Protein backbone atom coordinates (compact mmCIF):
# COMPACT_ATOMS: atom_id res chain seq x y z
CA UNK A 1 0.00 0.00 0.00
CA UNK A 2 1.25 3.44 -0.79
CA UNK A 3 1.07 6.28 1.69
CA UNK A 4 2.72 9.63 2.27
CA UNK A 5 4.37 10.64 5.53
CA UNK A 6 6.24 13.76 6.59
CA UNK A 7 9.67 13.00 8.05
CA UNK A 8 12.15 15.57 9.35
CA UNK A 9 14.92 16.15 6.80
CA UNK A 10 17.70 15.17 9.18
CA UNK A 11 15.94 11.91 10.10
CA UNK A 12 15.29 11.04 6.46
CA UNK A 13 18.94 11.72 5.62
CA UNK A 14 20.04 9.39 8.43
CA UNK A 15 17.62 6.75 7.17
CA UNK A 16 18.96 7.04 3.63
CA UNK A 17 22.57 6.79 4.84
CA UNK A 18 21.73 3.75 6.98
CA UNK A 19 19.82 2.09 4.14
CA UNK A 20 22.74 2.61 1.76
CA UNK A 21 25.25 1.30 4.30
CA UNK A 22 23.14 -1.78 5.06
CA UNK A 23 22.16 -2.45 1.45
CA UNK A 24 18.45 -2.03 2.07
CA UNK A 25 15.79 0.59 1.41
CA UNK A 26 14.27 3.40 3.46
CA UNK A 27 10.96 1.60 3.05
CA UNK A 28 12.41 -1.55 4.67
CA UNK A 29 13.81 0.53 7.55
CA UNK A 30 10.46 2.26 8.11
CA UNK A 31 8.62 -1.09 8.08
CA UNK A 32 11.14 -2.57 10.53
CA UNK A 33 10.76 0.41 12.83
CA UNK A 34 6.97 0.24 12.73
CA UNK A 35 7.04 -3.48 13.51
CA UNK A 36 9.26 -2.89 16.54
CA UNK A 37 7.11 -0.06 17.89
CA UNK A 38 3.89 -2.03 17.37
CA UNK A 39 5.39 -5.08 19.09
CA UNK A 40 6.36 -2.91 22.08
CA UNK A 41 2.82 -1.56 22.29
CA UNK A 42 1.38 -5.09 22.17
CA UNK A 43 3.62 -6.13 25.05
CA UNK A 44 2.37 -3.20 27.14
CA UNK A 45 -1.19 -4.34 26.60
CA UNK A 46 -0.39 -7.97 27.32
CA UNK A 47 -2.92 -9.94 29.30
CA UNK A 48 -2.64 -9.37 33.02
CA UNK A 49 -1.35 -12.35 34.96
CA UNK A 50 -1.62 -12.47 38.71
CA UNK A 51 1.68 -13.51 40.19
CA UNK A 52 1.79 -16.54 42.46
CA UNK A 53 1.67 -15.09 45.97
CA UNK A 54 0.97 -18.36 47.70
CA UNK A 55 2.94 -19.41 50.75
CA UNK A 56 3.95 -22.75 52.17
CA UNK A 57 0.91 -24.07 53.97
CA UNK A 58 -0.79 -27.38 54.34
CA UNK A 59 -3.60 -26.73 51.86
CA UNK A 60 -7.22 -27.55 52.58
CA UNK A 61 -7.75 -28.82 56.09
CA UNK A 62 -10.06 -31.70 56.95
CA UNK A 63 -13.29 -30.73 58.63
CA UNK A 64 -13.75 -27.39 56.86
CA UNK A 65 -17.05 -27.22 54.99
CA UNK A 66 -16.25 -25.28 51.80
CA UNK A 67 -19.92 -24.40 51.36
CA UNK A 68 -20.05 -22.70 54.78
CA UNK A 69 -18.37 -19.27 54.87
CA UNK A 70 -18.61 -19.05 58.65
CA UNK A 71 -16.58 -22.26 58.91
CA UNK A 72 -14.01 -21.02 56.39
CA UNK A 73 -13.62 -17.57 57.95
CA UNK A 74 -13.34 -19.18 61.38
CA UNK A 75 -10.34 -21.16 60.15
CA UNK A 76 -8.80 -18.17 58.39
CA UNK A 77 -9.22 -15.59 61.11
CA UNK A 78 -9.33 -17.99 64.11
CA UNK A 79 -9.25 -15.78 67.19
CA UNK A 80 -8.04 -12.60 65.45
CA UNK A 81 -11.23 -10.64 65.94
CA UNK A 82 -12.49 -10.50 62.37
PyMOL Python script that loads the backbone (N, CA, C, O; Angstrom):
from pymol import cmd

cmd.read_pdbstr("""\
ATOM      1  N   UNK A   1       0.855  -1.168   0.000  1.00  0.00           N
ATOM      2  CA  UNK A   1       0.000   0.000   0.000  1.00  0.00           C
ATOM      3  C   UNK A   1       0.900   1.229   0.000  1.00  0.00           C
ATOM      4  O   UNK A   1       1.932   1.266   0.669  1.00  0.00           O
ATOM      5  N   UNK A   2       0.497   2.198  -0.741  1.00  0.00           N
ATOM      6  CA  UNK A   2       1.252   3.441  -0.791  1.00  0.00           C
ATOM      7  C   UNK A   2       0.652   4.451   0.162  1.00  0.00           C
ATOM      8  O   UNK A   2      -0.568   4.549   0.295  1.00  0.00           O
ATOM      9  N   UNK A   3       1.521   5.202   0.827  1.00  0.00           N
ATOM     10  CA  UNK A   3       1.074   6.283   1.690  1.00  0.00           C
ATOM     11  C   UNK A   3       2.135   7.368   1.692  1.00  0.00           C
ATOM     12  O   UNK A   3       3.257   7.151   1.235  1.00  0.00           O
ATOM     13  N   UNK A   4       1.783   8.517   2.199  1.00  0.00           N
ATOM     14  CA  UNK A   4       2.723   9.628   2.275  1.00  0.00           C
ATOM     15  C   UNK A   4       2.872  10.019   3.736  1.00  0.00           C
ATOM     16  O   UNK A   4       1.884  10.162   4.455  1.00  0.00           O
ATOM     17  N   UNK A   5       4.112  10.188   4.165  1.00  0.00           N
ATOM     18  CA  UNK A   5       4.366  10.642   5.531  1.00  0.00           C
ATOM     19  C   UNK A   5       5.374  11.786   5.492  1.00  0.00           C
ATOM     20  O   UNK A   5       6.222  11.854   4.602  1.00  0.00           O
ATOM     21  N   UNK A   6       5.270  12.672   6.462  1.00  0.00           N
ATOM     22  CA  UNK A   6       6.239  13.761   6.594  1.00  0.00           C
ATOM     23  C   UNK A   6       7.286  13.325   7.600  1.00  0.00           C
ATOM     24  O   UNK A   6       6.961  12.941   8.724  1.00  0.00           O
ATOM     25  N   UNK A   7       8.548  13.387   7.190  1.00  0.00           N
ATOM     26  CA  UNK A   7       9.666  13.001   8.055  1.00  0.00           C
ATOM     27  C   UNK A   7      10.638  14.175   8.070  1.00  0.00           C
ATOM     28  O   UNK A   7      10.901  14.782   7.031  1.00  0.00           O
ATOM     29  N   UNK A   8      11.162  14.490   9.230  1.00  0.00           N
ATOM     30  CA  UNK A   8      12.151  15.568   9.346  1.00  0.00           C
ATOM     31  C   UNK A   8      13.331  15.266   8.410  1.00  0.00           C
ATOM     32  O   UNK A   8      13.761  14.120   8.277  1.00  0.00           O
ATOM     33  N   UNK A   9      13.836  16.313   7.774  1.00  0.00           N
ATOM     34  CA  UNK A   9      14.918  16.153   6.797  1.00  0.00           C
ATOM     35  C   UNK A   9      16.119  15.408   7.381  1.00  0.00           C
ATOM     36  O   UNK A   9      16.660  14.497   6.752  1.00  0.00           O
ATOM     37  N   UNK A  10      16.524  15.797   8.570  1.00  0.00           N
ATOM     38  CA  UNK A  10      17.705  15.168   9.176  1.00  0.00           C
ATOM     39  C   UNK A  10      17.468  13.675   9.412  1.00  0.00           C
ATOM     40  O   UNK A  10      18.366  12.860   9.199  1.00  0.00           O
ATOM     41  N   UNK A  11      16.261  13.320   9.849  1.00  0.00           N
ATOM     42  CA  UNK A  11      15.944  11.913  10.103  1.00  0.00           C
ATOM     43  C   UNK A  11      15.918  11.122   8.799  1.00  0.00           C
ATOM     44  O   UNK A  11      16.416   9.998   8.738  1.00  0.00           O
ATOM     45  N   UNK A  12      15.335  11.711   7.755  1.00  0.00           N
ATOM     46  CA  UNK A  12      15.289  11.044   6.458  1.00  0.00           C
ATOM     47  C   UNK A  12      16.701  10.850   5.906  1.00  0.00           C
ATOM     48  O   UNK A  12      17.008   9.808   5.327  1.00  0.00           O
ATOM     49  N   UNK A  13      17.550  11.849   6.086  1.00  0.00           N
ATOM     50  CA  UNK A  13      18.937  11.716   5.616  1.00  0.00           C
ATOM     51  C   UNK A  13      19.655  10.584   6.353  1.00  0.00           C
ATOM     52  O   UNK A  13      20.390   9.807   5.743  1.00  0.00           O
ATOM     53  N   UNK A  14      19.439  10.496   7.666  1.00  0.00           N
ATOM     54  CA  UNK A  14      20.036   9.393   8.431  1.00  0.00           C
ATOM     55  C   UNK A  14      19.506   8.055   7.935  1.00  0.00           C
ATOM     56  O   UNK A  14      20.263   7.093   7.805  1.00  0.00           O
ATOM     57  N   UNK A  15      18.222   7.993   7.660  1.00  0.00           N
ATOM     58  CA  UNK A  15      17.623   6.745   7.174  1.00  0.00           C
ATOM     59  C   UNK A  15      18.205   6.364   5.822  1.00  0.00           C
ATOM     60  O   UNK A  15      18.504   5.193   5.587  1.00  0.00           O
ATOM     61  N   UNK A  16      18.369   7.324   4.941  1.00  0.00           N
ATOM     62  CA  UNK A  16      18.965   7.037   3.626  1.00  0.00           C
ATOM     63  C   UNK A  16      20.399   6.540   3.765  1.00  0.00           C
ATOM     64  O   UNK A  16      20.795   5.571   3.117  1.00  0.00           O
ATOM     65  N   UNK A  17      21.180   7.217   4.621  1.00  0.00           N
ATOM     66  CA  UNK A  17      22.570   6.792   4.841  1.00  0.00           C
ATOM     67  C   UNK A  17      22.618   5.361   5.393  1.00  0.00           C
ATOM     68  O   UNK A  17      23.415   4.538   4.943  1.00  0.00           O
ATOM     69  N   UNK A  18      21.757   5.081   6.370  1.00  0.00           N
ATOM     70  CA  UNK A  18      21.730   3.749   6.976  1.00  0.00           C
ATOM     71  C   UNK A  18      21.302   2.710   5.943  1.00  0.00           C
ATOM     72  O   UNK A  18      21.894   1.633   5.867  1.00  0.00           O
ATOM     73  N   UNK A  19      20.293   3.018   5.158  1.00  0.00           N
ATOM     74  CA  UNK A  19      19.817   2.087   4.138  1.00  0.00           C
ATOM     75  C   UNK A  19      20.917   1.780   3.132  1.00  0.00           C
ATOM     76  O   UNK A  19      21.103   0.627   2.742  1.00  0.00           O
ATOM     77  N   UNK A  20      21.643   2.804   2.713  1.00  0.00           N
ATOM     78  CA  UNK A  20      22.737   2.605   1.757  1.00  0.00           C
ATOM     79  C   UNK A  20      23.828   1.732   2.370  1.00  0.00           C
ATOM     80  O   UNK A  20      24.313   0.792   1.741  1.00  0.00           O
ATOM     81  N   UNK A  21      24.204   2.055   3.602  1.00  0.00           N
ATOM     82  CA  UNK A  21      25.254   1.296   4.295  1.00  0.00           C
ATOM     83  C   UNK A  21      24.869  -0.174   4.470  1.00  0.00           C
ATOM     84  O   UNK A  21      25.710  -1.062   4.336  1.00  0.00           O
ATOM     85  N   UNK A  22      23.602  -0.420   4.769  1.00  0.00           N
ATOM     86  CA  UNK A  22      23.144  -1.779   5.056  1.00  0.00           C
ATOM     87  C   UNK A  22      22.603  -2.499   3.826  1.00  0.00           C
ATOM     88  O   UNK A  22      22.173  -3.649   3.915  1.00  0.00           O
ATOM     89  N   UNK A  23      22.624  -1.824   2.679  1.00  0.00           N
ATOM     90  CA  UNK A  23      22.163  -2.455   1.448  1.00  0.00           C
ATOM     91  C   UNK A  23      20.672  -2.759   1.461  1.00  0.00           C
ATOM     92  O   UNK A  23      20.237  -3.806   0.981  1.00  0.00           O
ATOM     93  N   UNK A  24      19.902  -1.843   2.008  1.00  0.00           N
ATOM     94  CA  UNK A  24      18.453  -2.029   2.069  1.00  0.00           C
ATOM     95  C   UNK A  24      17.783  -0.746   1.599  1.00  0.00           C
ATOM     96  O   UNK A  24      18.442   0.111   1.011  1.00  0.00           O
ATOM     97  N   UNK A  25      16.522  -0.603   1.841  1.00  0.00           N
ATOM     98  CA  UNK A  25      15.793   0.592   1.415  1.00  0.00           C
ATOM     99  C   UNK A  25      15.240   1.332   2.629  1.00  0.00           C
ATOM    100  O   UNK A  25      15.119   0.778   3.722  1.00  0.00           O
ATOM    101  N   UNK A  26      14.908   2.609   2.400  1.00  0.00           N
ATOM    102  CA  UNK A  26      14.274   3.396   3.460  1.00  0.00           C
ATOM    103  C   UNK A  26      12.933   2.756   3.811  1.00  0.00           C
ATOM    104  O   UNK A  26      12.547   2.706   4.979  1.00  0.00           O
ATOM    105  N   UNK A  27      12.235   2.272   2.803  1.00  0.00           N
ATOM    106  CA  UNK A  27      10.955   1.597   3.047  1.00  0.00           C
ATOM    107  C   UNK A  27      11.131   0.435   4.014  1.00  0.00           C
ATOM    108  O   UNK A  27      10.346   0.282   4.949  1.00  0.00           O
ATOM    109  N   UNK A  28      12.161  -0.390   3.794  1.00  0.00           N
ATOM    110  CA  UNK A  28      12.405  -1.545   4.668  1.00  0.00           C
ATOM    111  C   UNK A  28      12.722  -1.086   6.089  1.00  0.00           C
ATOM    112  O   UNK A  28      12.278  -1.704   7.056  1.00  0.00           O
ATOM    113  N   UNK A  29      13.496   0.007   6.216  1.00  0.00           N
ATOM    114  CA  UNK A  29      13.806   0.530   7.549  1.00  0.00           C
ATOM    115  C   UNK A  29      12.548   1.039   8.250  1.00  0.00           C
ATOM    116  O   UNK A  29      12.360   0.790   9.441  1.00  0.00           O
ATOM    117  N   UNK A  30      11.696   1.742   7.529  1.00  0.00           N
ATOM    118  CA  UNK A  30      10.458   2.262   8.107  1.00  0.00           C
ATOM    119  C   UNK A  30       9.574   1.103   8.553  1.00  0.00           C
ATOM    120  O   UNK A  30       9.013   1.140   9.648  1.00  0.00           O
ATOM    121  N   UNK A  31       9.445   0.071   7.714  1.00  0.00           N
ATOM    122  CA  UNK A  31       8.624  -1.087   8.077  1.00  0.00           C
ATOM    123  C   UNK A  31       9.193  -1.793   9.313  1.00  0.00           C
ATOM    124  O   UNK A  31       8.443  -2.196  10.203  1.00  0.00           O
ATOM    125  N   UNK A  32      10.510  -1.938   9.362  1.00  0.00           N
ATOM    126  CA  UNK A  32      11.143  -2.573  10.526  1.00  0.00           C
ATOM    127  C   UNK A  32      10.869  -1.759  11.797  1.00  0.00           C
ATOM    128  O   UNK A  32      10.538  -2.312  12.846  1.00  0.00           O
ATOM    129  N   UNK A  33      11.012  -0.448  11.679  1.00  0.00           N
ATOM    130  CA  UNK A  33      10.765   0.413  12.830  1.00  0.00           C
ATOM    131  C   UNK A  33       9.323   0.336  13.298  1.00  0.00           C
ATOM    132  O   UNK A  33       9.064   0.264  14.500  1.00  0.00           O
ATOM    133  N   UNK A  34       8.387   0.351  12.370  1.00  0.00           N
ATOM    134  CA  UNK A  34       6.971   0.243  12.733  1.00  0.00           C
ATOM    135  C   UNK A  34       6.677  -1.087  13.413  1.00  0.00           C
ATOM    136  O   UNK A  34       5.936  -1.140  14.394  1.00  0.00           O
ATOM    137  N   UNK A  35       7.261  -2.164  12.886  1.00  0.00           N
ATOM    138  CA  UNK A  35       7.045  -3.480  13.506  1.00  0.00           C
ATOM    139  C   UNK A  35       7.539  -3.495  14.951  1.00  0.00           C
ATOM    140  O   UNK A  35       6.870  -4.026  15.837  1.00  0.00           O
ATOM    141  N   UNK A  36       8.707  -2.911  15.182  1.00  0.00           N
ATOM    142  CA  UNK A  36       9.261  -2.892  16.543  1.00  0.00           C
ATOM    143  C   UNK A  36       8.394  -2.072  17.488  1.00  0.00           C
ATOM    144  O   UNK A  36       8.138  -2.492  18.616  1.00  0.00           O
ATOM    145  N   UNK A  37       7.944  -0.915  17.042  1.00  0.00           N
ATOM    146  CA  UNK A  37       7.107  -0.061  17.888  1.00  0.00           C
ATOM    147  C   UNK A  37       5.776  -0.757  18.179  1.00  0.00           C
ATOM    148  O   UNK A  37       5.313  -0.749  19.320  1.00  0.00           O
ATOM    149  N   UNK A  38       5.166  -1.350  17.174  1.00  0.00           N
ATOM    150  CA  UNK A  38       3.888  -2.035  17.366  1.00  0.00           C
ATOM    151  C   UNK A  38       4.039  -3.234  18.305  1.00  0.00           C
ATOM    152  O   UNK A  38       3.153  -3.499  19.117  1.00  0.00           O
ATOM    153  N   UNK A  39       5.140  -3.948  18.198  1.00  0.00           N
ATOM    154  CA  UNK A  39       5.386  -5.084  19.094  1.00  0.00           C
ATOM    155  C   UNK A  39       5.527  -4.598  20.540  1.00  0.00           C
ATOM    156  O   UNK A  39       5.011  -5.231  21.461  1.00  0.00           O
ATOM    157  N   UNK A  40       6.217  -3.488  20.738  1.00  0.00           N
ATOM    158  CA  UNK A  40       6.359  -2.907  22.084  1.00  0.00           C
ATOM    159  C   UNK A  40       5.001  -2.531  22.658  1.00  0.00           C
ATOM    160  O   UNK A  40       4.735  -2.764  23.837  1.00  0.00           O
ATOM    161  N   UNK A  41       4.152  -1.957  21.837  1.00  0.00           N
ATOM    162  CA  UNK A  41       2.816  -1.562  22.293  1.00  0.00           C
ATOM    163  C   UNK A  41       1.974  -2.786  22.644  1.00  0.00           C
ATOM    164  O   UNK A  41       1.206  -2.759  23.605  1.00  0.00           O
ATOM    165  N   UNK A  42       2.119  -3.855  21.867  1.00  0.00           N
ATOM    166  CA  UNK A  42       1.377  -5.085  22.166  1.00  0.00           C
ATOM    167  C   UNK A  42       1.819  -5.661  23.500  1.00  0.00           C
ATOM    168  O   UNK A  42       0.991  -6.158  24.263  1.00  0.00           O
ATOM    169  N   UNK A  43       3.108  -5.602  23.790  1.00  0.00           N
ATOM    170  CA  UNK A  43       3.622  -6.129  25.053  1.00  0.00           C
ATOM    171  C   UNK A  43       3.055  -5.339  26.227  1.00  0.00           C
ATOM    172  O   UNK A  43       2.746  -5.915  27.270  1.00  0.00           O
ATOM    173  N   UNK A  44       2.915  -4.027  26.066  1.00  0.00           N
ATOM    174  CA  UNK A  44       2.370  -3.195  27.137  1.00  0.00           C
ATOM    175  C   UNK A  44       0.932  -3.561  27.442  1.00  0.00           C
ATOM    176  O   UNK A  44       0.482  -3.459  28.584  1.00  0.00           O
ATOM    177  N   UNK A  45       0.212  -3.989  26.414  1.00  0.00           N
ATOM    178  CA  UNK A  45      -1.189  -4.343  26.603  1.00  0.00           C
ATOM    179  C   UNK A  45      -1.372  -5.838  26.789  1.00  0.00           C
ATOM    180  O   UNK A  45      -2.475  -6.358  26.621  1.00  0.00           O
ATOM    181  N   UNK A  46      -0.299  -6.528  27.134  1.00  0.00           N
ATOM    182  CA  UNK A  46      -0.388  -7.972  27.315  1.00  0.00           C
ATOM    183  C   UNK A  46      -1.382  -8.308  28.417  1.00  0.00           C
ATOM    184  O   UNK A  46      -1.630  -7.510  29.321  1.00  0.00           O
ATOM    185  N   UNK A  47      -1.934  -9.483  28.321  1.00  0.00           N
ATOM    186  CA  UNK A  47      -2.915  -9.936  29.295  1.00  0.00           C
ATOM    187  C   UNK A  47      -2.324  -9.936  30.691  1.00  0.00           C
ATOM    188  O   UNK A  47      -1.198 -10.387  30.903  1.00  0.00           O
ATOM    189  N   UNK A  48      -3.096  -9.426  31.638  1.00  0.00           N
ATOM    190  CA  UNK A  48      -2.644  -9.372  33.018  1.00  0.00           C
ATOM    191  C   UNK A  48      -2.571 -10.774  33.600  1.00  0.00           C
ATOM    192  O   UNK A  48      -3.498 -11.568  33.437  1.00  0.00           O
ATOM    193  N   UNK A  49      -1.488 -11.074  34.267  1.00  0.00           N
ATOM    194  CA  UNK A  49      -1.354 -12.346  34.962  1.00  0.00           C
ATOM    195  C   UNK A  49      -1.036 -12.058  36.419  1.00  0.00           C
ATOM    196  O   UNK A  49      -0.094 -11.331  36.736  1.00  0.00           O
ATOM    197  N   UNK A  50      -1.829 -12.635  37.289  1.00  0.00           N
ATOM    198  CA  UNK A  50      -1.621 -12.470  38.714  1.00  0.00           C
ATOM    199  C   UNK A  50      -0.431 -13.337  39.122  1.00  0.00           C
ATOM    200  O   UNK A  50      -0.395 -14.532  38.830  1.00  0.00           O
ATOM    201  N   UNK A  51       0.517 -12.743  39.782  1.00  0.00           N
ATOM    202  CA  UNK A  51       1.684 -13.514  40.193  1.00  0.00           C
ATOM    203  C   UNK A  51       1.291 -14.483  41.300  1.00  0.00           C
ATOM    204  O   UNK A  51       0.316 -14.260  42.018  1.00  0.00           O
ATOM    205  N   UNK A  52       2.045 -15.539  41.428  1.00  0.00           N
ATOM    206  CA  UNK A  52       1.786 -16.535  42.459  1.00  0.00           C
ATOM    207  C   UNK A  52       2.269 -15.985  43.796  1.00  0.00           C
ATOM    208  O   UNK A  52       3.472 -15.859  44.026  1.00  0.00           O
ATOM    209  N   UNK A  53       1.331 -15.660  44.669  1.00  0.00           N
ATOM    210  CA  UNK A  53       1.672 -15.092  45.973  1.00  0.00           C
ATOM    211  C   UNK A  53       1.366 -16.088  47.085  1.00  0.00           C
ATOM    212  O   UNK A  53       1.204 -15.719  48.248  1.00  0.00           O
ATOM    213  N   UNK A  54       1.292 -17.352  46.702  1.00  0.00           N
ATOM    214  CA  UNK A  54       0.969 -18.365  47.704  1.00  0.00           C
ATOM    215  C   UNK A  54       2.158 -18.558  48.650  1.00  0.00           C
ATOM    216  O   UNK A  54       3.284 -18.167  48.343  1.00  0.00           O
ATOM    217  N   UNK A  55       1.891 -19.155  49.777  1.00  0.00           N
ATOM    218  CA  UNK A  55       2.942 -19.407  50.746  1.00  0.00           C
ATOM    219  C   UNK A  55       2.846 -20.862  51.172  1.00  0.00           C
ATOM    220  O   UNK A  55       1.829 -21.522  50.959  1.00  0.00           O
ATOM    221  N   UNK A  56       3.901 -21.341  51.765  1.00  0.00           N
ATOM    222  CA  UNK A  56       3.946 -22.749  52.166  1.00  0.00           C
ATOM    223  C   UNK A  56       2.967 -23.038  53.288  1.00  0.00           C
ATOM    224  O   UNK A  56       3.206 -22.666  54.437  1.00  0.00           O
ATOM    225  N   UNK A  57       1.903 -23.677  52.971  1.00  0.00           N
ATOM    226  CA  UNK A  57       0.912 -24.072  53.972  1.00  0.00           C
ATOM    227  C   UNK A  57       0.604 -25.552  53.797  1.00  0.00           C
ATOM    228  O   UNK A  57       1.309 -26.275  53.093  1.00  0.00           O
ATOM    229  N   UNK A  58      -0.436 -25.969  54.436  1.00  0.00           N
ATOM    230  CA  UNK A  58      -0.790 -27.378  54.342  1.00  0.00           C
ATOM    231  C   UNK A  58      -2.046 -27.590  53.511  1.00  0.00           C
ATOM    232  O   UNK A  58      -2.647 -28.664  53.561  1.00  0.00           O
ATOM    233  N   UNK A  59      -2.450 -26.585  52.750  1.00  0.00           N
ATOM    234  CA  UNK A  59      -3.605 -26.726  51.863  1.00  0.00           C
ATOM    235  C   UNK A  59      -4.909 -26.826  52.621  1.00  0.00           C
ATOM    236  O   UNK A  59      -5.014 -26.392  53.769  1.00  0.00           O
ATOM    237  N   UNK A  60      -5.902 -27.401  51.967  1.00  0.00           N
ATOM    238  CA  UNK A  60      -7.217 -27.551  52.585  1.00  0.00           C
ATOM    239  C   UNK A  60      -7.118 -28.458  53.800  1.00  0.00           C
ATOM    240  O   UNK A  60      -6.446 -29.489  53.777  1.00  0.00           O
ATOM    241  N   UNK A  61      -7.791 -28.057  54.841  1.00  0.00           N
ATOM    242  CA  UNK A  61      -7.754 -28.819  56.085  1.00  0.00           C
ATOM    243  C   UNK A  61      -9.020 -29.664  56.226  1.00  0.00           C
ATOM    244  O   UNK A  61     -10.108 -29.220  55.858  1.00  0.00           O
ATOM    245  N   UNK A  62      -8.881 -30.867  56.753  1.00  0.00           N
ATOM    246  CA  UNK A  62     -10.061 -31.700  56.948  1.00  0.00           C
ATOM    247  C   UNK A  62     -11.019 -31.045  57.945  1.00  0.00           C
ATOM    248  O   UNK A  62     -10.595 -30.373  58.885  1.00  0.00           O
ATOM    249  N   UNK A  63     -12.292 -31.251  57.725  1.00  0.00           N
ATOM    250  CA  UNK A  63     -13.292 -30.733  58.634  1.00  0.00           C
ATOM    251  C   UNK A  63     -13.810 -29.359  58.288  1.00  0.00           C
ATOM    252  O   UNK A  63     -14.721 -28.871  58.956  1.00  0.00           O
ATOM    253  N   UNK A  64     -13.265 -28.709  57.264  1.00  0.00           N
ATOM    254  CA  UNK A  64     -13.747 -27.395  56.859  1.00  0.00           C
ATOM    255  C   UNK A  64     -14.768 -27.596  55.749  1.00  0.00           C
ATOM    256  O   UNK A  64     -14.461 -28.179  54.710  1.00  0.00           O
ATOM    257  N   UNK A  65     -15.974 -27.113  55.976  1.00  0.00           N
ATOM    258  CA  UNK A  65     -17.051 -27.223  54.992  1.00  0.00           C
ATOM    259  C   UNK A  65     -16.923 -26.056  54.024  1.00  0.00           C
ATOM    260  O   UNK A  65     -17.203 -24.914  54.387  1.00  0.00           O
ATOM    261  N   UNK A  66     -16.496 -26.338  52.775  1.00  0.00           N
ATOM    262  CA  UNK A  66     -16.247 -25.282  51.797  1.00  0.00           C
ATOM    263  C   UNK A  66     -17.513 -24.560  51.365  1.00  0.00           C
ATOM    264  O   UNK A  66     -17.426 -23.519  50.713  1.00  0.00           O
ATOM    265  N   UNK A  67     -18.678 -25.076  51.705  1.00  0.00           N
ATOM    266  CA  UNK A  67     -19.923 -24.398  51.359  1.00  0.00           C
ATOM    267  C   UNK A  67     -20.405 -23.510  52.501  1.00  0.00           C
ATOM    268  O   UNK A  67     -21.457 -22.880  52.388  1.00  0.00           O
ATOM    269  N   UNK A  68     -19.651 -23.452  53.599  1.00  0.00           N
ATOM    270  CA  UNK A  68     -20.055 -22.696  54.781  1.00  0.00           C
ATOM    271  C   UNK A  68     -19.015 -21.625  55.082  1.00  0.00           C
ATOM    272  O   UNK A  68     -17.959 -21.914  55.645  1.00  0.00           O
ATOM    273  N   UNK A  69     -19.328 -20.350  54.692  1.00  0.00           N
ATOM    274  CA  UNK A  69     -18.367 -19.269  54.868  1.00  0.00           C
ATOM    275  C   UNK A  69     -17.990 -19.061  56.330  1.00  0.00           C
ATOM    276  O   UNK A  69     -16.842 -18.728  56.625  1.00  0.00           O
ATOM    277  N   UNK A  70     -18.914 -19.247  57.233  1.00  0.00           N
ATOM    278  CA  UNK A  70     -18.609 -19.055  58.654  1.00  0.00           C
ATOM    279  C   UNK A  70     -17.513 -20.032  59.083  1.00  0.00           C
ATOM    280  O   UNK A  70     -16.615 -19.673  59.845  1.00  0.00           O
ATOM    281  N   UNK A  71     -17.594 -21.258  58.593  1.00  0.00           N
ATOM    282  CA  UNK A  71     -16.576 -22.261  58.914  1.00  0.00           C
ATOM    283  C   UNK A  71     -15.220 -21.873  58.313  1.00  0.00           C
ATOM    284  O   UNK A  71     -14.182 -21.992  58.964  1.00  0.00           O
ATOM    285  N   UNK A  72     -15.250 -21.411  57.069  1.00  0.00           N
ATOM    286  CA  UNK A  72     -14.010 -21.023  56.386  1.00  0.00           C
ATOM    287  C   UNK A  72     -13.383 -19.813  57.082  1.00  0.00           C
ATOM    288  O   UNK A  72     -12.191 -19.822  57.389  1.00  0.00           O
ATOM    289  N   UNK A  73     -14.183 -18.775  57.329  1.00  0.00           N
ATOM    290  CA  UNK A  73     -13.623 -17.574  57.952  1.00  0.00           C
ATOM    291  C   UNK A  73     -13.142 -17.868  59.364  1.00  0.00           C
ATOM    292  O   UNK A  73     -12.177 -17.260  59.829  1.00  0.00           O
ATOM    293  N   UNK A  74     -13.800 -18.788  60.047  1.00  0.00           N
ATOM    294  CA  UNK A  74     -13.338 -19.180  61.381  1.00  0.00           C
ATOM    295  C   UNK A  74     -11.942 -19.769  61.329  1.00  0.00           C
ATOM    296  O   UNK A  74     -11.116 -19.498  62.201  1.00  0.00           O
ATOM    297  N   UNK A  75     -11.675 -20.570  60.316  1.00  0.00           N
ATOM    298  CA  UNK A  75     -10.336 -21.160  60.153  1.00  0.00           C
ATOM    299  C   UNK A  75      -9.313 -20.098  59.743  1.00  0.00           C
ATOM    300  O   UNK A  75      -8.173 -20.106  60.207  1.00  0.00           O
ATOM    301  N   UNK A  76      -9.738 -19.189  58.872  1.00  0.00           N
ATOM    302  CA  UNK A  76      -8.804 -18.165  58.390  1.00  0.00           C
ATOM    303  C   UNK A  76      -8.424 -17.183  59.489  1.00  0.00           C
ATOM    304  O   UNK A  76      -7.247 -16.905  59.716  1.00  0.00           O
ATOM    305  N   UNK A  77      -9.445 -16.661  60.168  1.00  0.00           N
ATOM    306  CA  UNK A  77      -9.222 -15.588  61.114  1.00  0.00           C
ATOM    307  C   UNK A  77      -9.117 -16.068  62.546  1.00  0.00           C
ATOM    308  O   UNK A  77      -8.855 -15.265  63.442  1.00  0.00           O
ATOM    309  N   UNK A  78      -9.316 -17.357  62.788  1.00  0.00           N
ATOM    310  CA  UNK A  78      -9.330 -17.985  64.111  1.00  0.00           C
ATOM    311  C   UNK A  78      -8.794 -17.159  65.247  1.00  0.00           C
ATOM    312  O   UNK A  78      -7.580 -17.117  65.445  1.00  0.00           O
ATOM    313  N   UNK A  79      -9.651 -16.494  66.006  1.00  0.00           N
ATOM    314  CA  UNK A  79      -9.255 -15.776  67.195  1.00  0.00           C
ATOM    315  C   UNK A  79      -8.616 -14.424  66.956  1.00  0.00           C
ATOM    316  O   UNK A  79      -8.073 -13.837  67.891  1.00  0.00           O
ATOM    317  N   UNK A  80      -8.662 -13.905  65.727  1.00  0.00           N
ATOM    318  CA  UNK A  80      -8.035 -12.604  65.445  1.00  0.00           C
ATOM    319  C   UNK A  80      -9.045 -11.472  65.396  1.00  0.00           C
ATOM    320  O   UNK A  80      -8.706 -10.368  64.969  1.00  0.00           O
ATOM    321  N   UNK A  81     -10.248 -11.713  65.814  1.00  0.00           N
ATOM    322  CA  UNK A  81     -11.231 -10.645  65.937  1.00  0.00           C
ATOM    323  C   UNK A  81     -11.922 -10.209  64.681  1.00  0.00           C
ATOM    324  O   UNK A  81     -12.576  -9.166  64.696  1.00  0.00           O
ATOM    325  N   UNK A  82     -11.822 -10.937  63.590  1.00  0.00           N
ATOM    326  CA  UNK A  82     -12.485 -10.500  62.366  1.00  0.00           C
ATOM    327  C   UNK A  82     -13.846 -11.133  62.213  1.00  0.00           C
ATOM    328  O   UNK A  82     -14.541 -10.871  61.231  1.00  0.00           O
TER     329      UNK A  82
END
""", "prot")
cmd.dss("prot")
cmd.show_as("cartoon", "prot")
cmd.util.cbc("prot")
cmd.orient("prot")
